[in-house]
Amino acid sequence: MSPRQAFRLAAGVVALSLLAGSASAWPFDLMHLLGRDARRMVPRSLARLLFEREDQILERLRRFPPELAQPLAADMNAGGLSRETLQTLDAEASAIVELLTTKRVHEGLIRLGTLLRVPADLADPALASGRRAYPPGVVREYYAFIGSNLDKIPVVLEDEGSLELKRAELPGYWQLVATRSHEQAPVIRDGLFKNGRLVDHRTLDFRSPVFGVGSISYSRAVTAIAATWMAIWREAGGDPTRTPPRTKVKAR
């Protein structure tokens, strides 16, 4: 059974682990799959090094540094990333480059892998509801819907140019990803809360706008993770060759 199939079977259980309210983020198991799919977009040397440290990366991901998570969550809920938050995230990227270039490669790779949380959250419209929080239960149903439809979601490259970014360009790119998520956030509310009632995700299918947003957002998250890893890896002097073939789709 593939990881994606296993997650689909466990979607109902995963939904129970969500945090309450609109501050929830991708369920941990789903974020794990985002990282695995992102590794398929980066050079094989980097993918192998991250895979070899997957256990340590996942452990650090479970206790993601609050100094990164808190301002990121606050800004996403407020409607956009502040200059201070972008500076904090950029400082973490800079620190990872320093680790990779000063023979602390193991630590640097673990922190690089863990950084997937940043682009993943930025690409998540369920975090981008703005100042108007979703009604109770909407986020839970949204993640449950994505989990139960993973086998129908193709993982595609949203923006090919993003994989050629320089590290100095990451803050602007992160802001763009967040903006796209905010633009799509209302679709989740409209699709999962109708006539004053929460909509059961099991009543929706691939024809629902929620499926379109979820599918695009999943690929956006995978692309953004790969783009972030690549920009940092390239600046640290990592091998950018032997990148697997990719499928591209235009952003919507």
Secondary structure, 3 states (H helix, E strand, C coil): CCHHHHHHHCHHHHHCCCCCCCCCCCCHHHHHHHHHHHHCCCCHHHHHHHHHCHHHHHHHHHCCCHHHHHHHHHHHHHCCCCHHHHHHHHHHHHHHHHHHHCCCHHHHHHHHHHCCHHHHHHCCHHHCCCCCCCCCCHHHHHHHHHHHCHHHCCCCECCHHHHHCCHHHHHHHHHHHHHHHHHHHHHHHHHHEECCEECCHHHCCCCCHHHHHHHHHHHHHHHHHHHHHHHHHHHCCCCCCCCCCCCECCCC
